Amino acid sequence: MEGYSEQAQSLLDLLTEQEVLQLRKHHPFKVDRNEKIRELHRRGVAQYVIAEICGMRRETVGRICNPEQYADQA
Protein backbone atom coordinates (compact mmCIF):
# COMPACT_ATOMS: atom_id res chain seq x y z
CA MET A 1 0.00 0.00 0.00
CA GLU A 2 1.23 3.44 -0.82
CA GLY A 3 0.66 6.94 0.49
CA TYR A 4 0.97 6.12 4.18
CA SER A 5 3.38 7.54 6.73
CA GLU A 6 6.31 5.41 7.81
CA GLN A 7 4.58 4.46 11.08
CA ALA A 8 1.34 3.51 9.34
CA GLN A 9 3.19 1.48 6.73
CA SER A 10 5.09 -0.40 9.44
CA LEU A 11 1.80 -1.30 11.13
CA LEU A 12 0.20 -2.32 7.83
CA ASP A 13 3.11 -4.68 7.21
CA LEU A 14 2.38 -6.42 10.52
CA LEU A 15 -1.38 -6.74 10.11
CA THR A 16 -3.11 -9.42 8.09
CA GLU A 17 -5.26 -8.42 5.14
CA GLN A 18 -8.37 -9.37 7.15
CA GLU A 19 -7.31 -7.11 10.05
CA VAL A 20 -6.76 -4.19 7.69
CA LEU A 21 -10.22 -4.66 6.18
CA GLN A 22 -11.69 -4.83 9.70
CA LEU A 23 -10.17 -1.44 10.53
CA ARG A 24 -11.67 0.40 7.56
CA LYS A 25 -14.07 3.27 8.19
CA HIS A 26 -16.98 1.62 6.39
CA HIS A 27 -16.59 -1.86 7.89
CA PRO A 28 -20.15 -3.20 8.34
CA PHE A 29 -19.52 -4.52 11.87
CA LYS A 30 -18.63 -1.38 13.80
CA VAL A 31 -18.43 -3.15 17.17
CA ASP A 32 -15.71 -5.47 15.82
CA ARG A 33 -13.91 -2.57 14.15
CA ASN A 34 -13.97 -0.47 17.31
CA GLU A 35 -12.68 -3.34 19.43
CA LYS A 36 -9.75 -3.81 17.03
CA ILE A 37 -9.02 -0.08 17.24
CA ARG A 38 -9.03 -0.24 21.06
CA GLU A 39 -6.78 -3.31 21.00
CA LEU A 40 -4.19 -1.58 18.83
CA HIS A 41 -4.30 1.51 21.04
CA ARG A 42 -3.84 -0.60 24.19
CA ARG A 43 -0.83 -2.22 22.53
CA GLY A 44 0.76 1.20 22.03
CA VAL A 45 -0.21 2.31 18.53
CA ALA A 46 -0.73 6.07 18.35
CA GLN A 47 -4.23 7.27 17.60
CA TYR A 48 -3.11 9.31 14.59
CA VAL A 49 -1.61 6.17 13.02
CA ILE A 50 -4.83 4.23 13.59
CA ALA A 51 -6.82 7.12 12.14
CA GLU A 52 -4.62 7.18 9.04
CA ILE A 53 -5.15 3.47 8.41
CA CYS A 54 -8.88 3.55 9.15
CA GLY A 55 -9.62 6.64 7.10
CA MET A 56 -11.20 8.40 10.09
CA ARG A 57 -10.55 11.67 11.84
CA ARG A 58 -8.24 11.56 14.87
CA GLU A 59 -11.07 12.85 17.06
CA THR A 60 -13.26 9.91 16.07
CA VAL A 61 -10.53 7.42 16.92
CA GLY A 62 -10.03 9.26 20.22
CA ARG A 63 -13.71 8.81 21.06
CA ILE A 64 -13.49 5.10 20.27
CA CYS A 65 -10.32 4.63 22.36
CA ASN A 66 -11.47 6.74 25.34
CA PRO A 67 -15.28 6.64 25.44
CA GLU A 68 -15.51 7.59 29.14
CA GLN A 69 -13.61 10.82 28.45
CA TYR A 70 -16.27 11.91 25.95
CA ALA A 71 -19.34 10.62 27.85
CA ASP A 72 -19.53 13.72 30.07
CA GLN A 73 -19.41 16.06 27.08
CA ALA A 74 -22.40 14.48 25.31
N, C-alpha and C positions, 0 to 999 in steps of 0.2 A: 504494500500500500504506500502511496506517495502523498506528500503534502502535509505530513504530520511533523510535530516537533521531535527532537531527539528522544525525549522522555516518553512521549506517546508511542513512538515507533518501537522503542525497547519493550514497552509493555505489550504492544500488539504482537511482537515476536514471541512472547511467552504464552500468550493466550491461544486457545484452540479456536478454530473457525466458528464453532458453535457458541463459544463464550463471547466472541466479538459480536455475533448476530444478536445474542441475548442482551447486550449492552446498548444496542441501537435505540434511538429516540422513539421510533415508531414500533417497537417490539409489542406484539399484541398482549403479552402477559406482563403487565406493568409490575405486579407484585414480585415476580421472579427477577425482572430487570432491576428493580430497586434493591432487592436483597443482594444481588451480585455487585451493585454499586457500593452498598454498605460494606460488603466483604472486602472489596479492594481497598476501600478507605481505611478499614480496620487494620489491614495488612501494610498500610503506610503509603499508599498511592495518593498523591496530591489531588485535590478536588479539580484543579484546572486541567490536569491530565485526563482524568475521567471524563470531564465535560468535553474535552476535545475529541475523545474517542466516541462518546455517545452522540455528539451533535447537539448538545444541550447548553444552555447558559450556565455559567458557574453558580449563579444564585439558585438555580433549580437543583443542581447537584448538592449544594449546601443544604437545602431544605430536605432532601432525601437522606443525607448523611446525618443531619442533626435535627430531627423533627421536633424534639422537645424545645429547642431554642426558638423555633418559629411558632410554636403553639400559642404562646402568650400574645403574639402580635396579631393573630388572626381575629 
